[in-house]
Amino acid sequence: MIVVTGATGNVGSSLVRTLAATGEKVRATSRHISGPDVPDGADWRRADLADAESLRPAFDGARALFLQSGGASAHRLDPAAILDAAAAGGVERVVLLSSQGVVTRPDSPSHGVLMRSIEDAVRRSGLEWTILRPGGFASNTYAWAESIRTTRTVAAPFGDVGLPVVDPADIAEVAAAALREPGHAEQVHALTGPSLITPRQQAEALAAALGAPIRFTEQTPDEARAHLLHFMPAPVADTTLAILGTPTPEEARVSSDVERILGRAPRPYGEWARRNGAAFR
C-alpha cells in the first residue's frame, strides 16, 4: 500500500492515477476529497496534514508514503509527528515533494527555511527517503484561466524572462518511480521542464492549444505584487517575484533528472497546455 497525501493537488492527483494504473494499492488522502475525485482501484481517506493523528488510520499497513509539503499550509505541519505516525503504521519509504527554493532561496522564510526544516525532518526520520525539488509548475498558469476564458487576455510580469517550468505529471511519474523502484534512497532529484519558456511564450502556447488569440499585457512589478498579495503573504509574494524577474543561475538551469529517471525528455509546456486546455475555454 502506498499513501499519497495532497491527493487532489496538481501532483498528487496525477500520482494517484499513475500508481493505480500500474496496479499498486493506493490510499489517497486530502482535507477535501470525494470518491469521484479518486481513480478506480484507489482507497481514499479524509485527513489533514496539519493534524498528524488524523493520518494514522491511513498509514496502517502502508509501506511507502508520498508526503506533500503542505503548500500554503506548510507552516502548520509537524513533519516529525507525521513521519512518526507513518513509521508506526508500517511505512518504510518516504518521498517528499519539497522546493527548489531550499537551495536557490535559502534565506526565504517560505521557499527556503521552512522547506529545509521539513527536509531535515525527513532525513532524521529513520525511513528510507527521497526528496524531489521541482522548479516552477506549468500548472501555475491556471491563475490565468478566468481572464483567458472571459476576455482572452493574460496579464503577468517579466514577460520575456524564461524559466524551465515543469509539468506536474512529470513530477508525479518521478515520484512513482521513487516510491516503487530501488535506487532512489537518500537521493535529491531536481525536476524541471526541457527548456526555458517565458510568460509571453506560455500565453502563445495556450492560444495555440485553444485555437484562439490571447492578448498578453505585461504588468509592472508593483502591479504584480498587489495582485499576489490577494492570496499570499508579502514575504512569499516578494520571493515569487524575485524568482520570476531575476532568477538565479540554478533556477534557470535545465536539469537532466527527469530524463535520467524516466528515460525520456520532460514534457514541454505546450503539451501541458494542450492536455489542460479545457480549463481555459
N, C-alpha and C positions, 0 to 999 in steps of 0.2 A: 504494500500500500504506500502510495506517495501522497503526502498532504501538500496542497497548493494554497497558500494564503493570498489574499488580494485577488480572488479568482474571477472577479468581474472587471478587473482592470485591463488596460491595453495589453500588458504582457501576460498576466495571469489567465485571462480568458483564452488566449491563444495557446498557452501552455497546457491548460486542461484539455483542449481539443487535440493537441499534438499527442499527449500521453494516452488519452482514451483511444485514439486511432491506432496506437501500437498495441492495444490490448492490456495496458497497465491498469491496475486498480487505482483509481484516483479519488481522493476525498478533497472536495473543493470547499474553501471557507471564505467568508466575507461578512462584513456587517450587514450588508443589504444584498440578499441573493434569493432567487426563487427557482423552483425546479426548471422552468423553461429556459433559464439562463445557462444551464449546465448540459453538456452533451450527453447522449445516451451512454450508459456504462459508468458514469461518474456519480459518486455519492456527494451530497452537499450538506454542509453544516453551517448554521449562522454562528459566527464567533467574531470577537473584536480583538484585534492585535493589541489594543491598549489594555486589555483585560486578559492576562495570561491564563487565569483559571478557566475562562470560557473556552480556551483552546484544548484543555486536557482531554475531553471526550474525542476530539478529532485526532489526537495523537495516538490514541490507544490502538496498538497493533501495527502502527506505521513503521516503515523502515527508512524513509527519506522525507525531507522537508524542503520546499521552496519557500523561503522567507522573503516576503516583500518588505521593503524597508519602511513602509508606513506613509510615504508621500508627505502630504501636508500635515499629517498627524504623527510624523516620526518622533517629534519631541515628547509625545505621550507614551512611547514604548518603554518597556523594561525588558530589553533584549535578553538579559541573563535569566530572568524569570521565564520567558518564553522558551528558551533553549533548555533550561532545567526541566520544564514540563514536557518538552519534546523527548528528551533523553529518558525520562521516567516512563513515557509511553512506548518506548522501544526504538525511537529514531536513532539511526547511526550516522546518517549523512545529511548535511545541510548545504543548500545552495542559496547564497544571499544575493539579492538584487540591490546593489549599492549605487554609487555615483562616481563618474569620472572626476567630479569636484574634489574627492578626497586627495587626489594628487595635484590637480590643476588649481584649486582654490582652497588650500589647506586652512587658511585663516577665516574663511567664510563660516559663520555660525551654522548655517543650514547645509550648504553643499559640502563643506569640509569637516568641521569639528564634529557635528552631530553624526554624520555618516561614518567618520572614523571611529567614533565611540561604539557604534553598532558593529562595525567590522571587528573591532578589538574584542567585543563580547563573543562573537562567533569564533574567533581564533582561540579564545580561552575556554570554550565550551566543552572541550574533550571529544567533540564529534568530528568526524571527517568533514572538512569544509572546502567549499569553492566559492570564490567571490566574483561576481560579474559587475564590471564598471562600464556601463554604456555612456555614450555622449548624449546629445540631444535626440529626442524621439521624433520620427516622422509624424507621429500622431499628435504632436503639439499643435499642428496646424488645424486640428479640429476647432481650435479657437476662432478660426476664420469662417466656420461653417455658416453661421447665421448671416453674416454680411454677404457671403457669396450667394446664399440662397435667395436673399431678399433684394440685393442691389448689384450682384455680380462685381463686387469690389473687395479688395484686400487693403488694409492699412497696417503697415509694420515698419519698424525702424531698421536702419542699416541694410537697406535693400540690396546692396551689392557686396555684402560680406558673407563669404561662404563657410559652411561647416559640414562635416561628414555625418549628417543625421542618419540614425539607424532605424530600420523597420522593427517594431516590436515583435513581429513574427519571427525575425531572426534571433532576437534575444531569447524568445521562448524556445526555439529549436536548440540553441546552445544550452539553455537551462535543462532541457530534456536530456540532452547528451550527458551533462554533468551529473544529473540525478540517476541515470540508468547505467552509465558505462564507467569502466575503470579509467584511470589516467588523469583525473582532474583533481585529485586530493592536493590540498594546500597550493592550489593554483589561483591566480588572479587573471581573469580574462578581460581585456579592454575591447569593447564592442562598438564599432562604427559602421556607417554605410560605406559604399565603394568609392565615393568621390565627394568633393566639396560641392555644395549647392547653396545658392543664395535665396533669400526670401522672394526676390523677384522671379527667380527661376522656378521656385516652388509654385508660385501663382500661375506661371505659364504651364507647368505640368498639370495642375488642376484644371486649367482651361482646356488643355488637350484631352484630359480624361472626360470632361463634361461635353466637349464639342461646342463650347460657347466661350466668347471672350470674357476675360476678367481684367478689370482695371486695377492697377497697383498704385497705391499712394504711399509715399514714404513719410512716416511720422518722424518728428523730431524726438530726440531722447527724452525731453521733458514731457511731450505728449504721450510717448510710450510708457513712461514711468507712471504718469497719472492714471493710465488705463490699468496697468498691472496692480496698482495699489487697491483696486476694487476687489481683488481676490487673493492677494498675497501680502505678507508683511514687508515693510520697507527694506530690511536687510536682504530678503530673498529677491525682491524686485531689483535692487541695485546690483546684486551678483549676477542675476539673469541678464541684465542689460550689459554688464561688463563682458560676459561671455559672448553675447550676440554682437557687440560692437568692436571689442578688442580681444578676440580670442588669443589665448597663449599658443605657442607652437604645438604643444601637446593636444590642445583642444582642436586644432586644425589638422592634426595628423590622422591619416587613414590607417587604421590598424589592420593587420592581417589575421587577427584571431578568429573572426567568423569563418573565413575561408579555410583556415587551418583545421578548425574543429568540424565544420560541416562538409568540407570537401567541395565547396562551390563558393562563388563570389557572393557577397552580401547583395540583397535586393536593392535596386536603386529607388529613389523617391518616386519616380514616375510610376513604377509598378505598384507601390503603396497607394498612390493617388487613383490609379485605375481600379484597384481592388476595393477601395473605400469611397468611390465617387458618389454612391447613393447618399451619403451623409451631407453632400454639398448641393444636391439637386433641389 
